[in-house]
Amino acid sequence: MVSSFSTIAASRRSQNSESNEVRGLAIAEALMTEISQLPMREPSCDCGYGVEAGETGTNRLNFDDVDDYNNLIDAPPKSRNGTLCVGYSDLSRSVTIDLVTTADWSTTSATYVGVYRITVKVLQGTAEVCRVVGYRTSGSTGSSTVVGINTLN
């Protein structure tokens, strides 16, 4: 009987873990899609890296380029307009935007050379549920493309 309870408990933990991974992947990919639809650089000027004046608050509607998302903490997860994402209140998301070299996308760069590595992490408490990594490149007209997305569990 004790072994039956142990088996049932292990099965429940596995189901919960798989459910969290699926939910985490869904919410990570949604944020990655949101980010990938924006231009690489500030449309109105060459203002540098990160958020500019007026690009903060409870929503991301004023975020107008990829690097505005660097160091974003979204807890609990919200849509771009600040509305809570129903069913995800136990999760949080964070974003890191790294400048990487053109020769080796695993090597960070101190200067912008036209390639960003975008990492979206999803946590439940302190435990990482999911991580999605994407790469963005700047085209000759300033447009951007997601080159690859990998999930790492």
C-alpha positions in Angstrom: 0.0 0.0 0.0 2.8 2.4 0.8 4.4 1.8 -2.6 1.1 2.5 -4.3 0.9 5.9 -2.5 4.5 6.6 -3.5 3.7 5.7 -7.1 0.6 7.9 -7.2 2.5 10.8 -5.6 5.3 10.5 -8.2 2.8 10.4 -11.0 1.0 13.6 -9.7 4.4 15.4 -9.4 5.2 14.4 -13.0 1.8 15.6 -14.3 2.1 18.9 -12.4 5.6 19.4 -13.8 4.5 18.7 -17.4 1.5 21.1 -17.0 3.8 23.9 -15.7 6.2 23.3 -18.6 3.4 23.6 -21.1 2.0 26.7 -19.5 5.4 28.2 -19.1 6.3 27.6 -22.8 3.0 29.2 -23.9 3.5 32.3 -21.8 7.2 32.6 -22.8 6.5 32.2 -26.5 3.7 34.8 -26.3 6.2 37.3 -24.9 8.9 36.3 -27.4 6.3 37.0 -30.2 5.5 40.4 -28.7 9.1 41.3 -28.6 9.9 40.0 -32.1 7.3 42.2 -33.7 9.1 45.4 -32.8 12.0 47.1 -34.6 15.5 46.4 -33.4 16.4 50.0 -32.6 14.6 53.1 -31.4 12.5 54.3 -34.4 12.9 58.0 -33.7 16.6 58.3 -32.8 19.8 56.4 -32.1 19.2 56.8 -28.4 21.3 53.9 -27.2 20.3 50.7 -25.4 17.3 50.1 -23.1 14.2 52.1 -22.2 13.9 55.8 -23.0 11.9 58.4 -21.3 8.2 57.6 -21.3 8.7 53.8 -21.8 7.9 52.6 -18.3 4.8 51.9 -16.3 2.3 49.2 -15.7 2.0 48.3 -19.4 4.4 47.9 -22.3 2.4 49.8 -24.9 5.1 52.5 -25.1 7.8 49.9 -25.7 8.7 50.6 -29.3 11.9 48.5 -29.9 13.4 45.2 -28.8 15.9 46.5 -26.2 13.1 48.2 -24.2 12.4 44.7 -22.8 15.8 44.2 -21.3 15.5 43.4 -17.6 11.7 43.2 -17.7 10.2 41.4 -14.8 6.6 40.5 -15.4 5.1 39.1 -12.2 2.4 38.0 -12.4 2.4 37.9 -16.3 0.4 40.6 -18.0 -0.5 41.3 -21.6 1.2 44.2 -23.4 -1.6 46.6 -22.3 -1.2 45.6 -18.6 -4.1 43.2 -18.3 -3.4 40.1 -16.1 -3.0 36.8 -18.0 -5.7 34.6 -16.6 -4.5 31.2 -15.4 -0.8 32.3 -15.0 -0.8 34.2 -11.7 1.5 31.6 -10.1 4.2 32.3 -12.7 6.5 35.1 -13.5 8.5 36.1 -16.6 11.8 37.8 -17.0 13.6 39.0 -20.1 17.3 39.5 -20.9 18.4 41.1 -24.2 22.1 40.6 -24.8 24.2 42.2 -27.5 26.1 39.4 -29.2 28.9 39.3 -31.8 28.2 38.4 -35.4 30.9 35.8 -35.4 29.6 33.8 -32.4 26.1 34.4 -31.1 27.1 32.8 -27.8 29.6 35.6 -27.1 28.3 38.9 -25.7 29.4 42.2 -27.2 29.9 45.6 -25.5 28.6 47.4 -28.6 25.6 47.0 -30.9 26.6 45.0 -34.1 23.1 44.1 -35.3 22.4 40.9 -33.3 20.4 40.5 -30.1 20.0 37.3 -28.1 16.6 37.4 -26.4 16.1 35.2 -23.3 12.6 34.8 -21.7 12.6 32.8 -18.5 9.4 31.6 -16.7 9.5 30.9 -13.0 7.1 29.3 -10.6 8.4 30.7 -7.3 12.1 30.4 -7.5 12.0 27.3 -9.8 12.7 27.8 -13.5 9.8 26.2 -15.5 10.9 27.2 -19.0 13.4 29.2 -21.0 13.0 30.4 -24.6 16.0 31.8 -26.4 15.7 33.7 -29.7 18.0 35.7 -31.9 17.2 38.8 -33.8 19.2 40.4 -36.6 18.9 43.8 -38.2 18.4 43.8 -42.0 19.6 46.4 -44.4 16.4 48.4 -44.0 16.4 48.1 -40.2 13.8 45.3 -40.1 14.2 42.3 -37.8 13.8 38.6 -38.0 13.7 35.8 -35.4 16.4 33.5 -36.5 15.8 30.6 -34.0 13.9 29.7 -30.9 15.0 27.0 -28.5 13.4 25.8 -25.4 15.6 24.6 -22.6 14.0 22.7 -19.7 
